Amino acid sequence: MPRSHTRSHMLSTINKNIKSTTGPLTQLNATPISTIASSFANLHKDNFYVMSIIMLVSTLGIKLEQETKFGKTISAPLLTMGMALLIANLNIIPFASSVYSFINSNLVALAIPCLLLDSNLKRVVKDSGSLLQAFFIAGFSTIIATFITFPLIPLKSLGDEGWKVAAALAARHIGGAINFVAVSESLSMNGSAVSAAIAADNVVVALYFLLLFSLAKEGSDEQRKNTNDSDNDVQVRDPEDASSNGNSNISLATIATTMTLATSLVTLGKIATKILFPQTSALPMISILTVIAATFFPSFFQHHATTGTAIGVLFMQMFFAASGAVGSIKLVMQQAPSLFLFSIMQVAIHFLSLVGIGKYIFKLKANELYLASNAAVGGPTTAAAMAQAKNWKALVLPALLVGILGYATATPIALGLGHLLLKLPTLT
């Protein structure tokens, strides 16, 4: 064979070998990137992955509030919502998932009875004294504020969801976040409106709490004749810290019993709703049944209240995470300005009405009015924490009790208020 032919044959063989070698190498270099992207997209369909992220941001929110000054100022719900909103818009978790539907449909329903196990209305009336009167004025002030604010800021950017958001925010400012959830679910609010409203209102509420703390005076001048200091001198921590309270009675037995109570009350509430009010949400009926049960069997339900609070707060944290996850930052920014204005005006009128009626008509003490406002806007545990921080030992337990009353009553009040808002003339 000629040497030139042999050389060309060898070159041809080498070229074939190089092509057969470099082809797979090129594919190998491209494979990790495409595989990672494909695997990450597939994770969105994995419910355990989505649930793990929801639990992670829920836990981080709790830990940051417990252990950092920044977290205490911002609050666990706002931190959790913010983190979930961010990672959803970074495509780490999906905007829509069956996990979110499960949380909204099931865990929120379970959170309501868990948080209402201590809602003995007899005890509220007996032990709350003049703070109960202040709380009624606070709730009435929120109603006035809503009637004034909605015609001026009708939330047109939300379309048909505007009046629903106004009603849900009224529930929030009478009872707390759990009532916002109950009303939003009862009125079938869409996820983006819920996310934007909670995000805006949480910022306003955090700033409002700073105002209340700055106005309230520390000291023992709030001791009242109609309460026993030794009975009311209880230690109350933030709701997220309920499970770590050294005086808590949380155990395997109380967890099991509390979950049994919660699931049973949810079941009974759904059955009663189907019979009495078909085609409506079961959450108001679940609340009513829990309050009735806690009032008639106070010792048994109160024994499980600490456990219920811990479980209920965790479920609510998961709700805030799910609410943040369904929110588009672009959409939230489009809707947030009007929501910020609405929430600011509603809270401002609430405060002015509360002080005007409570201080100048009923001659109630300013500190009790501030505490009642905290109980209405934030709920029982934030109010009790404020009383404890200000050294109003006689007001810690009453603050808890009137806050629980807000939990129990805000949802039906706001649902009735919402339908009245539809009849009000609004500015175009």
C-alpha angles and dihedrals in degrees: 000000000000116000093235092054091048091051093050090048091052092048090049091051092048091050091052091050091049092050092047089051102041094046095066090040090057091048090046091055092051095043101075094054095047092041093051092048091047093046092048091052090049090053089067087069093051108095093198091055092050092045091050091055091047090052091046096055091041091054094044090053091053094046094047091051092048099045109030135058089221090055093049090053096047097036130227097266093054093045092049093047092048094051092047092048091051098048092045091055089048087057093243089125128018126259090230127038139153086236090067090049091051092051094047095044101039116012094048089052090051092047093061099064090038091058094043101052091107095048098119102159093197090059092047093055094042101047106029099073117173091350087071089057090049090051093052088053090049092053092046089049090056090053091051090047092052093049090051099041102046097060090048096043105023094173093238090170088071094054113203090356093069099090091042092055090048091053092046092050089050088055089049091053094049101042113001142256095318089062092050087056094047094050095044090051093045092052094042095237115187119251098247092054091049092050095047094045095049092045093051096041095047090059092049092047092050090053091045091054089054088054093049092049092049093050097044116089122224120231145080099280089106094070109127132210095223096060134066111234094208090055094047099042095101129146114241126182131187112294090249088059096051095106093053096052109123090221094053121120096210113149139144089269094051092046091051093045093046092051090047090052092046096049091045093050091048090051093049091046092053092047092049091047093052090051100041106024111019119189092026133103118275094216097092091050091047088054093049094049092048092051091048092049093046090049095051096040102032101155095051095045095042090054088063097039096099092051091045092052092052093049094042094050091050091051090048090051088054089050091053089049092050091047091053092047094059093051123102110213090218091053093044091052090050093051101032100078094063091040092052090051092047094049093045093050093044093051093043093053089044090056096045092047092047093052094041096051099032101042104032102032105029095027094226122164115268094231092055090051092051090049092048089051090052090051091050098045099034107023135241102307097049090050093048090048090053092050091050094046091051092048094244092144095170091056100051097087095038089051089056092047098050090045089055088050087056090053090052099047109028098080099058091040092053094045090055090045092052094061090049090054090062089064096052120101112241136201113258 
